[in-house]
């Protein structure tokens, strides 16, 4: 069962940034706070920027001559026929 948490003495700058983030993501202040806590505290979830960095690192490690973008696109089209 979910628990209610009350936060006191939140610095103004933190509150304003959380509020702006909630508006940007079209979430309530409460939902945005939960998402922020989940991002930091739950090890199974990673931030989109971290996922993108990992994908770029994996791609950089591949041999460039073997996996060119136009070759991959051609193989995708072949499979769709």
C-alpha positions in Angstrom: 0.0 0.0 0.0 1.4 3.4 -0.9 2.6 5.6 1.9 2.0 9.4 2.3 5.2 11.5 2.8 5.2 15.1 3.8 8.4 17.1 3.0 9.2 20.2 5.0 11.8 23.0 4.5 12.3 22.3 0.8 14.7 24.9 -0.6 13.0 27.4 -2.9 15.3 26.6 -5.8 14.5 22.8 -5.5 10.8 23.5 -5.3 10.9 25.8 -8.4 12.9 23.3 -10.4 10.5 20.4 -9.4 7.5 22.6 -10.3 9.0 23.5 -13.7 9.8 19.9 -14.4 6.3 18.8 -13.6 4.9 21.4 -16.0 7.3 20.3 -18.7 6.3 16.7 -18.3 2.6 17.4 -17.8 2.6 15.8 -14.4 1.4 16.9 -11.0 4.0 18.0 -8.5 3.4 14.8 -6.5 3.9 12.6 -9.6 7.0 14.5 -10.6 8.5 14.1 -7.2 7.8 10.3 -7.3 9.4 10.0 -10.7 12.5 11.9 -9.5 12.8 9.6 -6.5 12.3 6.5 -8.6 15.0 7.6 -11.0 17.5 8.1 -8.2 16.6 5.2 -5.9 15.5 2.3 -8.1 18.5 0.6 -9.7 16.5 -1.1 -12.5 15.5 2.1 -14.1 17.9 4.4 -15.9 17.5 7.9 -17.2 17.0 8.4 -20.9 20.2 10.2 -21.2 22.1 7.3 -19.6 20.4 4.8 -22.0 21.4 7.0 -25.0 25.0 7.2 -23.8 25.1 3.4 -23.4 23.7 2.9 -26.9 26.2 5.3 -28.4 29.0 3.6 -26.6 27.9 0.2 -27.9 27.6 1.5 -31.4 31.0 3.1 -31.3 32.5 -0.3 -30.3 31.1 -2.0 -33.4 33.3 -2.4 -36.5 32.3 0.5 -38.7 32.8 -1.4 -41.9 30.5 -4.2 -40.9 27.5 -2.2 -39.7 26.9 0.8 -41.9 23.5 2.6 -41.6 22.6 2.1 -45.3 23.4 -1.6 -45.0 21.2 -2.0 -42.0 18.4 -0.1 -43.7 18.7 -2.4 -46.7 18.5 -5.5 -44.5 15.4 -4.1 -42.8 13.7 -3.5 -46.2 14.6 -7.1 -47.3 12.9 -8.6 -44.3 9.8 -6.6 -44.9 9.2 -7.9 -48.4 
